[in-house]
């Protein structure tokens, strides 16, 4: 997944699944851990996902 797919996924959680902000934030942090910690890929500026 790239930046666009991550943003779309987080938007889907908020809009379609109506999850709480904390749940959306947890999903973002899980993705950041996957990319940075496991895959060693920097996503750059993550403030765009908020």
C-alpha distance matrix in Angstrom:
0.0 3.8 6.9 7.8 5.6 6.6 9.9 10.3 9.9 12.4 14.5 14.7 15.9 18.5 19.7 19.6 19.9 22.1 21.2 23.0 21.7 22.0 19.7 17.0 17.6 17.5 14.0 12.9 15.0 13.6 10.0 11.9 13.9 11.3 9.8 13.3 15.6 14.3 11.9 13.9 11.2 12.4 10.4 13.7 15.4 14.1 17.1 15.3 13.6 17.1
3.8 0.0 3.8 5.5 5.4 6.3 8.7 10.0 10.7 12.6 14.3 15.4 16.9 18.8 20.0 20.5 21.2 22.9 22.1 23.5 21.7 22.3 20.6 17.4 17.7 18.2 15.1 13.1 15.3 14.8 11.1 11.9 14.7 12.8 10.3 13.2 16.2 15.6 13.0 14.0 10.6 10.8 8.3 11.0 12.6 11.9 14.8 12.7 11.8 15.5
6.9 3.8 0.0 3.8 5.6 5.3 6.2 8.6 10.0 10.8 12.3 14.2 15.6 16.8 18.1 19.3 20.2 21.3 20.6 21.6 19.4 20.3 19.1 15.6 15.7 16.9 14.2 11.6 14.1 14.6 11.0 11.3 14.7 13.7 11.3 13.5 16.9 17.1 14.9 15.2 11.7 10.7 7.3 9.1 9.7 8.9 11.3 9.0 8.4 12.2
7.8 5.5 3.8 0.0 3.8 5.5 5.2 6.1 8.6 10.1 10.5 12.1 14.3 15.5 16.0 17.0 18.5 19.8 19.7 21.2 19.4 20.9 19.4 15.8 16.7 18.2 15.2 13.2 16.3 16.6 13.2 14.3 17.6 16.4 14.5 17.1 20.2 20.1 18.0 18.7 15.3 14.5 11.1 12.6 12.7 11.6 13.1 10.1 9.3 12.7
5.6 5.4 5.6 3.8 0.0 3.8 5.4 5.0 6.0 8.6 9.7 10.2 12.3 14.3 15.0 15.2 16.3 18.2 17.9 19.8 18.6 19.8 17.7 14.4 15.8 16.6 13.2 12.0 15.1 14.7 11.4 13.4 16.3 14.6 13.4 16.5 19.1 18.6 16.7 18.2 15.2 15.1 12.0 14.4 14.8 13.0 15.0 12.4 10.4 13.7
6.6 6.3 5.3 5.5 3.8 0.0 3.8 5.4 5.1 6.2 8.5 9.7 10.7 12.6 14.2 14.9 15.3 16.7 15.8 17.2 15.6 16.5 14.6 11.3 12.2 13.1 9.8 8.2 11.4 11.3 8.2 10.1 13.2 12.1 11.2 14.0 16.5 16.5 15.2 16.5 13.7 13.2 10.0 12.5 12.5 10.1 12.2 10.3 7.7 10.9
9.9 8.7 6.2 5.2 5.4 3.8 0.0 3.8 5.4 5.2 6.1 8.5 10.0 10.7 12.0 13.5 14.5 15.3 14.9 16.1 14.2 15.9 14.5 10.9 11.9 13.8 11.1 9.2 12.8 13.6 11.0 12.3 15.7 15.3 14.3 16.6 19.3 19.8 18.6 19.4 16.4 15.2 11.6 13.1 12.1 9.7 10.6 8.0 5.5 8.4
10.3 10.0 8.6 6.1 5.0 5.4 3.8 0.0 3.8 5.5 5.0 6.0 8.7 9.9 10.2 11.0 12.5 13.9 14.3 16.3 15.2 17.1 15.2 11.8 13.9 15.4 12.3 11.6 15.3 15.4 13.0 15.1 18.2 17.2 16.6 19.3 21.8 21.8 20.5 21.9 19.0 18.3 14.8 16.6 15.9 13.5 14.2 11.5 9.0 11.3
9.9 10.7 10.0 8.6 6.0 5.1 5.4 3.8 0.0 3.8 5.4 5.0 6.3 8.8 9.9 10.0 10.4 12.3 12.0 14.2 13.6 14.9 12.5 9.5 11.9 12.7 9.3 9.4 13.0 12.6 10.6 13.3 15.9 14.9 15.0 18.0 19.9 19.7 18.9 20.7 18.3 18.1 14.9 17.3 16.8 13.8 15.0 13.1 9.8 11.9
12.4 12.6 10.8 10.1 8.6 6.2 5.2 5.5 3.8 0.0 3.8 5.4 5.1 6.4 8.7 9.9 9.9 10.6 9.8 11.3 10.1 11.6 9.7 6.3 8.6 10.2 7.5 7.3 11.0 11.6 10.2 12.4 15.2 15.1 15.4 17.7 19.6 20.1 19.8 21.1 18.8 17.9 14.7 16.5 15.3 12.0 12.5 11.1 7.5 8.6
14.5 14.3 12.3 10.5 9.7 8.5 6.1 5.0 5.4 3.8 0.0 3.8 5.4 5.1 5.9 7.9 9.2 9.6 10.1 11.8 10.9 13.4 11.9 8.6 11.2 13.4 11.1 10.9 14.6 15.4 14.0 16.0 18.9 18.8 18.8 21.1 23.3 23.7 23.1 24.4 21.8 20.7 17.2 18.6 17.0 14.0 13.8 11.7 8.7 9.2
14.7 15.4 14.2 12.1 10.2 9.7 8.5 6.0 5.0 5.4 3.8 0.0 3.8 5.5 5.3 5.2 6.5 8.3 9.3 12.1 12.3 14.5 12.1 9.6 12.9 14.2 11.5 12.4 16.0 15.9 14.7 17.4 19.9 19.3 19.8 22.5 24.3 24.2 23.7 25.5 23.2 22.7 19.4 21.3 20.1 17.0 17.2 15.2 12.0 12.8
15.9 16.9 15.6 14.3 12.3 10.7 10.0 8.7 6.3 5.1 5.4 3.8 0.0 3.8 5.8 5.9 4.9 6.2 5.9 8.7 9.4 11.1 8.5 6.6 10.2 11.1 8.9 10.6 13.9 13.8 13.5 16.2 18.3 18.2 19.2 21.6 23.0 23.2 23.3 25.0 23.2 22.6 19.6 21.6 20.3 16.8 17.0 15.8 12.2 12.3
18.5 18.8 16.8 15.5 14.3 12.6 10.7 9.9 8.8 6.4 5.1 5.5 3.8 0.0 3.8 6.1 6.0 4.8 5.4 7.2 7.4 10.3 8.9 6.8 10.1 12.1 10.8 11.8 15.0 15.8 15.7 17.8 20.2 20.6 21.3 23.4 25.0 25.6 25.7 27.1 25.0 24.0 20.7 22.1 20.2 16.8 16.1 15.0 11.8 10.8
19.7 20.0 18.1 16.0 15.0 14.2 12.0 10.2 9.9 8.7 5.9 5.3 5.8 3.8 0.0 3.8 5.9 5.3 7.9 10.2 10.9 14.0 12.5 10.5 13.9 15.8 14.2 15.1 18.5 19.1 18.6 20.9 23.4 23.4 24.0 26.3 28.1 28.5 28.3 29.7 27.4 26.4 23.0 24.4 22.5 19.3 18.5 16.8 13.9 13.2
19.6 20.5 19.3 17.0 15.2 14.9 13.5 11.0 10.0 9.9 7.9 5.2 5.9 6.1 3.8 0.0 3.8 5.5 8.3 11.6 13.1 15.6 13.4 12.0 15.7 16.8 14.8 16.4 19.7 19.6 19.1 21.9 24.1 23.6 24.5 27.2 28.7 28.6 28.4 30.3 28.2 27.7 24.4 26.2 24.8 21.6 21.3 19.5 16.4 16.2
19.9 21.2 20.2 18.5 16.3 15.3 14.5 12.5 10.4 9.9 9.2 6.5 4.9 6.0 5.9 3.8 0.0 3.8 5.5 9.2 11.5 13.3 10.6 10.1 13.9 14.5 12.8 15.1 18.0 17.6 17.8 20.7 22.4 22.2 23.5 26.1 27.1 27.1 27.4 29.4 27.7 27.4 24.4 26.4 25.1 21.6 21.5 20.3 16.8 16.5
22.1 22.9 21.3 19.8 18.2 16.7 15.3 13.9 12.3 10.6 9.6 8.3 6.2 4.8 5.3 5.5 3.8 0.0 3.8 6.6 9.0 11.4 9.7 9.5 13.0 14.2 13.4 15.3 18.1 18.4 18.9 21.3 23.2 23.6 24.9 27.0 28.1 28.5 29.0 30.7 29.0 28.2 25.1 26.7 24.9 21.3 20.7 19.8 16.5 15.3
21.2 22.1 20.6 19.7 17.9 15.8 14.9 14.3 12.0 9.8 10.1 9.3 5.9 5.4 7.9 8.3 5.5 3.8 0.0 3.8 6.6 8.1 6.1 6.7 10.0 10.7 10.5 12.8 15.0 15.4 16.5 18.7 20.3 20.9 22.6 24.4 25.3 25.9 26.7 28.3 26.9 26.2 23.4 25.1 23.4 19.7 19.3 18.9 15.4 14.1
23.0 23.5 21.6 21.2 19.8 17.2 16.1 16.3 14.2 11.3 11.8 12.1 8.7 7.2 10.2 11.6 9.2 6.6 3.8 0.0 3.8 5.3 5.2 6.5 8.7 9.9 10.9 12.7 14.4 15.5 17.0 18.6 20.2 21.5 23.0 24.3 25.1 26.3 27.4 28.5 27.3 26.2 23.5 24.8 22.7 19.0 18.2 18.5 15.3 13.2
21.7 21.7 19.4 19.4 18.6 15.6 14.2 15.2 13.6 10.1 10.9 12.3 9.4 7.4 10.9 13.1 11.5 9.0 6.6 3.8 0.0 3.8 5.4 5.1 6.1 8.6 9.9 10.5 12.3 14.2 15.4 16.4 18.3 20.0 21.1 22.1 23.2 24.7 25.7 26.4 25.0 23.5 20.8 21.7 19.4 15.8 14.7 15.3 12.3 9.9
22.0 22.3 20.3 20.9 19.8 16.5 15.9 17.1 14.9 11.6 13.4 14.5 11.1 10.3 14.0 15.6 13.3 11.4 8.1 5.3 3.8 0.0 3.8 5.4 5.0 6.1 8.7 9.8 10.4 12.2 14.3 15.1 16.3 18.3 19.9 20.6 21.2 22.8 24.3 25.0 24.1 22.8 20.6 21.7 19.8 16.1 15.6 16.9 13.8 11.7
19.7 20.6 19.1 19.4 17.7 14.6 14.5 15.2 12.5 9.7 11.9 12.1 8.5 8.9 12.5 13.4 10.6 9.7 6.1 5.2 5.4 3.8 0.0 3.8 5.4 5.0 6.3 8.7 9.8 10.5 12.5 14.2 15.3 16.6 18.5 19.8 20.2 21.2 22.6 23.9 23.0 22.3 20.0 21.7 20.3 16.5 16.6 17.3 13.8 12.6
17.0 17.4 15.6 15.8 14.4 11.3 10.9 11.8 9.5 6.3 8.6 9.6 6.6 6.8 10.5 12.0 10.1 9.5 6.7 6.5 5.1 5.4 3.8 0.0 3.8 5.4 5.1 6.3 8.7 9.9 10.8 12.4 14.3 15.4 16.7 18.2 19.3 20.3 21.2 22.3 20.9 19.8 17.2 18.8 17.2 13.4 13.5 13.8 10.1 9.2
17.6 17.7 15.7 16.7 15.8 12.2 11.9 13.9 11.9 8.6 11.2 12.9 10.2 10.1 13.9 15.7 13.9 13.0 10.0 8.7 6.1 5.0 5.4 3.8 0.0 3.8 5.4 5.0 6.2 8.6 9.9 10.4 12.3 14.2 15.3 16.1 17.1 18.8 19.9 20.5 19.3 17.9 15.6 16.9 15.2 11.5 11.6 12.8 9.6 8.5
17.5 18.2 16.9 18.2 16.6 13.1 13.8 15.4 12.7 10.2 13.4 14.2 11.1 12.1 15.8 16.8 14.5 14.2 10.7 9.9 8.6 6.1 5.0 5.4 3.8 0.0 3.8 5.4 5.1 6.1 8.6 9.7 10.5 12.3 14.3 15.1 15.4 16.7 18.4 19.4 18.8 18.1 16.3 18.2 17.2 13.5 14.4 15.8 12.4 12.0
14.0 15.1 14.2 15.2 13.2 9.8 11.1 12.3 9.3 7.5 11.1 11.5 8.9 10.8 14.2 14.8 12.8 13.4 10.5 10.9 9.9 8.7 6.3 5.1 5.4 3.8 0.0 3.8 5.5 5.1 6.3 8.6 9.9 10.6 12.4 14.1 14.8 15.5 16.5 18.0 17.0 16.7 14.6 17.0 16.4 12.8 14.2 14.7 11.1 11.6
12.9 13.1 11.6 13.2 12.0 8.2 9.2 11.6 9.4 7.3 10.9 12.4 10.6 11.8 15.1 16.4 15.1 15.3 12.8 12.7 10.5 9.8 8.7 6.3 5.0 5.4 3.8 0.0 3.8 5.4 5.1 6.2 8.6 9.9 10.6 11.9 13.4 14.7 15.2 16.0 14.7 13.6 11.4 13.4 12.6 9.0 10.6 11.4 8.0 9.0
15.0 15.3 14.1 16.3 15.1 11.4 12.8 15.3 13.0 11.0 14.6 16.0 13.9 15.0 18.5 19.7 18.0 18.1 15.0 14.4 12.3 10.4 9.8 8.7 6.2 5.1 5.5 3.8 0.0 3.8 5.4 4.9 6.1 8.6 9.9 10.2 11.0 12.8 14.2 14.6 14.1 13.2 11.9 13.8 13.4 10.1 12.0 13.6 10.9 11.5
13.6 14.8 14.6 16.6 14.7 11.3 13.6 15.4 12.6 11.6 15.4 15.9 13.8 15.8 19.1 19.6 17.6 18.4 15.4 15.5 14.2 12.2 10.5 9.9 8.6 6.1 5.1 5.4 3.8 0.0 3.8 5.4 5.1 6.2 8.7 10.0 10.0 10.8 12.4 13.8 13.6 13.8 12.8 15.5 15.8 12.7 15.1 16.2 13.2 14.4
10.0 11.1 11.0 13.2 11.4 8.2 11.0 13.0 10.6 10.2 14.0 14.7 13.5 15.7 18.6 19.1 17.8 18.9 16.5 17.0 15.4 14.3 12.5 10.8 9.9 8.6 6.3 5.1 5.4 3.8 0.0 3.8 5.4 5.0 6.1 8.4 9.6 10.0 10.4 11.9 10.9 11.1 9.7 12.8 13.6 10.7 13.6 14.0 11.3 13.4
11.9 11.9 11.3 14.3 13.4 10.1 12.3 15.1 13.3 12.4 16.0 17.4 16.2 17.8 20.9 21.9 20.7 21.3 18.7 18.6 16.4 15.1 14.2 12.4 10.4 9.7 8.6 6.2 4.9 5.4 3.8 0.0 3.8 5.4 5.2 5.7 7.6 9.3 9.8 10.0 9.2 8.5 7.7 10.2 11.1 8.6 11.9 13.1 11.0 13.0
13.9 14.7 14.7 17.6 16.3 13.2 15.7 18.2 15.9 15.2 18.9 19.9 18.3 20.2 23.4 24.1 22.4 23.2 20.3 20.2 18.3 16.3 15.3 14.3 12.3 10.5 9.9 8.6 6.1 5.1 5.4 3.8 0.0 3.8 5.5 5.3 5.0 6.8 8.7 9.2 9.9 10.2 10.6 13.1 14.4 12.2 15.3 16.8 14.7 16.4
11.3 12.8 13.7 16.4 14.6 12.1 15.3 17.2 14.9 15.1 18.8 19.3 18.2 20.6 23.4 23.6 22.2 23.6 20.9 21.5 20.0 18.3 16.6 15.4 14.2 12.3 10.6 9.9 8.6 6.2 5.0 5.4 3.8 0.0 3.8 5.8 5.6 5.0 6.2 8.2 8.7 10.2 10.6 13.9 15.7 13.7 17.1 17.8 15.6 17.9
9.8 10.3 11.3 14.5 13.4 11.2 14.3 16.6 15.0 15.4 18.8 19.8 19.2 21.3 24.0 24.5 23.5 24.9 22.6 23.0 21.1 19.9 18.5 16.7 15.3 14.3 12.4 10.6 9.9 8.7 6.1 5.2 5.5 3.8 0.0 3.8 5.9 5.9 4.9 5.9 5.1 6.7 7.3 10.7 13.1 11.7 15.5 16.0 14.4 17.2
13.3 13.2 13.5 17.1 16.5 14.0 16.6 19.3 18.0 17.7 21.1 22.5 21.6 23.4 26.3 27.2 26.1 27.0 24.4 24.3 22.1 20.6 19.8 18.2 16.1 15.1 14.1 11.9 10.2 10.0 8.4 5.7 5.3 5.8 3.8 0.0 3.8 5.9 6.0 4.6 5.2 5.7 7.6 10.1 12.5 11.7 15.3 16.6 15.5 17.9
15.6 16.2 16.9 20.2 19.1 16.5 19.3 21.8 19.9 19.6 23.3 24.3 23.0 25.0 28.1 28.7 27.1 28.1 25.3 25.1 23.2 21.2 20.2 19.3 17.1 15.4 14.8 13.4 11.0 10.0 9.6 7.6 5.0 5.6 5.9 3.8 0.0 3.8 6.1 5.7 8.1 9.3 11.4 13.8 16.0 14.9 18.3 19.8 18.4 20.4
14.3 15.6 17.1 20.1 18.6 16.5 19.8 21.8 19.7 20.1 23.7 24.2 23.2 25.6 28.5 28.6 27.1 28.5 25.9 26.3 24.7 22.8 21.2 20.3 18.8 16.7 15.5 14.7 12.8 10.8 10.0 9.3 6.8 5.0 5.9 5.9 3.8 0.0 3.8 5.7 8.2 10.8 12.7 15.6 18.2 17.0 20.6 21.6 19.9 22.3
11.9 13.0 14.9 18.0 16.7 15.2 18.6 20.5 18.9 19.8 23.1 23.7 23.3 25.7 28.3 28.4 27.4 29.0 26.7 27.4 25.7 24.3 22.6 21.2 19.9 18.4 16.5 15.2 14.2 12.4 10.4 9.8 8.7 6.2 4.9 6.0 6.1 3.8 0.0 3.8 5.5 8.8 10.8 14.0 17.0 16.3 20.1 20.5 19.2 22.0
13.9 14.0 15.2 18.7 18.2 16.5 19.4 21.9 20.7 21.1 24.4 25.5 25.0 27.1 29.7 30.3 29.4 30.7 28.3 28.5 26.4 25.0 23.9 22.3 20.5 19.4 18.0 16.0 14.6 13.8 11.9 10.0 9.2 8.2 5.9 4.6 5.7 5.7 3.8 0.0 3.8 6.6 9.6 12.0 15.2 15.2 18.9 19.8 19.1 21.8
11.2 10.6 11.7 15.3 15.2 13.7 16.4 19.0 18.3 18.8 21.8 23.2 23.2 25.0 27.4 28.2 27.7 29.0 26.9 27.3 25.0 24.1 23.0 20.9 19.3 18.8 17.0 14.7 14.1 13.6 10.9 9.2 9.9 8.7 5.1 5.2 8.1 8.2 5.5 3.8 0.0 3.8 6.3 9.0 12.4 12.7 16.4 16.8 16.3 19.4
12.4 10.8 10.7 14.5 15.1 13.2 15.2 18.3 18.1 17.9 20.7 22.7 22.6 24.0 26.4 27.7 27.4 28.2 26.2 26.2 23.5 22.8 22.3 19.8 17.9 18.1 16.7 13.6 13.2 13.8 11.1 8.5 10.2 10.2 6.7 5.7 9.3 10.8 8.8 6.6 3.8 0.0 3.8 5.5 8.9 9.7 13.3 14.0 14.1 17.0
10.4 8.3 7.3 11.1 12.0 10.0 11.6 14.8 14.9 14.7 17.2 19.4 19.6 20.7 23.0 24.4 24.4 25.1 23.4 23.5 20.8 20.6 20.0 17.2 15.6 16.3 14.6 11.4 11.9 12.8 9.7 7.7 10.6 10.6 7.3 7.6 11.4 12.7 10.8 9.6 6.3 3.8 0.0 3.8 6.5 6.7 10.4 10.5 10.6 13.7
13.7 11.0 9.1 12.6 14.4 12.5 13.1 16.6 17.3 16.5 18.6 21.3 21.6 22.1 24.4 26.2 26.4 26.7 25.1 24.8 21.7 21.7 21.7 18.8 16.9 18.2 17.0 13.4 13.8 15.5 12.8 10.2 13.1 13.9 10.7 10.1 13.8 15.6 14.0 12.0 9.0 5.5 3.8 0.0 3.8 6.1 9.0 9.5 10.8 13.5
15.4 12.6 9.7 12.7 14.8 12.5 12.1 15.9 16.8 15.3 17.0 20.1 20.3 20.2 22.5 24.8 25.1 24.9 23.4 22.7 19.4 19.8 20.3 17.2 15.2 17.2 16.4 12.6 13.4 15.8 13.6 11.1 14.4 15.7 13.1 12.5 16.0 18.2 17.0 15.2 12.4 8.9 6.5 3.8 0.0 3.8 5.6 6.5 8.6 10.6
14.1 11.9 8.9 11.6 13.0 10.1 9.7 13.5 13.8 12.0 14.0 17.0 16.8 16.8 19.3 21.6 21.6 21.3 19.7 19.0 15.8 16.1 16.5 13.4 11.5 13.5 12.8 9.0 10.1 12.7 10.7 8.6 12.2 13.7 11.7 11.7 14.9 17.0 16.3 15.2 12.7 9.7 6.7 6.1 3.8 0.0 3.8 5.2 5.6 7.6
17.1 14.8 11.3 13.1 15.0 12.2 10.6 14.2 15.0 12.5 13.8 17.2 17.0 16.1 18.5 21.3 21.5 20.7 19.3 18.2 14.7 15.6 16.6 13.5 11.6 14.4 14.2 10.6 12.0 15.1 13.6 11.9 15.3 17.1 15.5 15.3 18.3 20.6 20.1 18.9 16.4 13.3 10.4 9.0 5.6 3.8 0.0 3.8 5.3 5.6
15.3 12.7 9.0 10.1 12.4 10.3 8.0 11.5 13.1 11.1 11.7 15.2 15.8 15.0 16.8 19.5 20.3 19.8 18.9 18.5 15.3 16.9 17.3 13.8 12.8 15.8 14.7 11.4 13.6 16.2 14.0 13.1 16.8 17.8 16.0 16.6 19.8 21.6 20.5 19.8 16.8 14.0 10.5 9.5 6.5 5.2 3.8 0.0 3.8 5.6
13.6 11.8 8.4 9.3 10.4 7.7 5.5 9.0 9.8 7.5 8.7 12.0 12.2 11.8 13.9 16.4 16.8 16.5 15.4 15.3 12.3 13.8 13.8 10.1 9.6 12.4 11.1 8.0 10.9 13.2 11.3 11.0 14.7 15.6 14.4 15.5 18.4 19.9 19.2 19.1 16.3 14.1 10.6 10.8 8.6 5.6 5.3 3.8 0.0 3.8
17.1 15.5 12.2 12.7 13.7 10.9 8.4 11.3 11.9 8.6 9.2 12.8 12.3 10.8 13.2 16.2 16.5 15.3 14.1 13.2 9.9 11.7 12.6 9.2 8.5 12.0 11.6 9.0 11.5 14.4 13.4 13.0 16.4 17.9 17.2 17.9 20.4 22.3 22.0 21.8 19.4 17.0 13.7 13.5 10.6 7.6 5.6 5.6 3.8 0.0
